[in-house]
């Protein structure tokens, strides 16, 4: 799969490449609607076009172009199934809002990559759980803040800088700090505590 998502509208017929007479048959209404059946060799097309310019075109290789000169609406009162055997590219020049009244499930066999130019905000009214079979890395150029009633770490804690607490620090395992360990109340550990100055 390529990460290049750029694409352009495929154009088969233009002013420099017109249909050939007598292969092209056009039915046009008084207001400008048209149905075009083009049998020009190697450029066979079927095109339904509204006077506004909105059209659906089936091209020689089986591609289909649906272009709307206005807003588009699709209303389905039953279910819908979509299968895409190739890459899918979606380009949105404005905002995108998705409203789901039920569950949302995504099954991804490959990787997930997100590039966000602004801020990410998430509100979870229930619980949030992540299960990671490999490593989990967090890299921040700013401050990482965690606000909670309590934070439980079921592993050794290794810190390259200082460990400071306005309350107590307790550990079932070991506490290792590259600098100092300080607490205004107490420091308790069932293992060892190593702090370098």
C-alpha positions, 0 to 999 in steps of 0.5 A, spaced: 500 500 500 502 506 498 502 512 502 501 517 496 494 519 497 494 524 491 489 523 485 486 527 480 479 526 476 480 522 470 478 526 463 477 521 457 474 527 452 476 534 452 476 539 447 483 536 444 480 529 444 473 530 442 469 524 440 469 521 433 463 522 428 459 517 427 460 513 433 457 518 439 450 518 440 447 524 444 440 525 446 439 532 449 433 535 452 431 543 451 434 545 458 440 542 457 440 535 460 444 530 456 445 522 455 451 520 451 453 513 448 460 514 445 462 508 441 469 512 439 474 506 438 478 505 445 474 511 448 467 508 449 463 512 454 456 512 457 455 519 460 448 522 464 449 529 465 444 534 468 444 541 465 448 544 471 454 540 470 453 534 475 454 528 471 455 520 472 460 517 467 462 510 465 469 510 462 473 505 457 476 501 462 470 501 467 472 507 471 466 511 474 466 518 475 460 521 479 461 529 479 456 533 483 456 541 482 453 542 488 451 538 495 450 531 495 445 527 499 445 519 500 439 516 504 439 509 505 433 506 509 436 499 510 444 497 510 449 498 506 456 494 504 462 497 501 468 493 498 474 496 496 479 491 493 484 497 492 487 503 496 481 508 498 483 516 498 478 521 501 480 528 500 476 533 504 477 541 504 472 543 509 470 539 516 468 532 517 463 530 522 461 523 523 455 521 528 454 514 530 448 512 535 451 505 536 458 502 536 464 504 532 469 498 531 475 498 526 479 492 525 486 494 522 491 488 520 496 493 518 499 500 522 495 506 524 498 513 522 495 519 524 498 526 523 495 532 526 496 539 525 492 542 531 490 539 538 487 533 539 481 533 544 478 526 547 472 526 552 470 519 554 464 518 559 466 511 561 472 507 562 478 507 557 482 501 556 489 499 552 492 493 551 499 493 548 503 487 546 509 491 545 513 497 547 509 503 549 513 510 548 510 517 549 515 523 547 513 530 548 516 536 547 512 540 553 509 537 560 506 531 561 500 532 566 496 526 569 490 528 574 487 522 577 485 520 584 490 515 584 496 512 579 498 505 580 504 502 576 505 495 576 512 495 574 519 498 576 519 505 575 526 508 572 526 516 572 532 519 569 531 526 573 528 527 580 522 524 583 518 529 587 511 528 591 507 532 595 504 526 598 508 519 600 511 515 595 510 507 595 512 501 591 512 494 591 518 493 587 524 498 586 524 505 585 530 508 581 531 515 579 537 519 575 537 524 580 533 525 587 527 522 590 523 526 595 516 526 598 513 531 603 510 525 607 514 518 606 517 514 601 516 506 602 518 501 598 518 493 598 524 493 594 530 497 593 531 505 592 536 507 588 537 515 587 543 518 584 545 526 585 
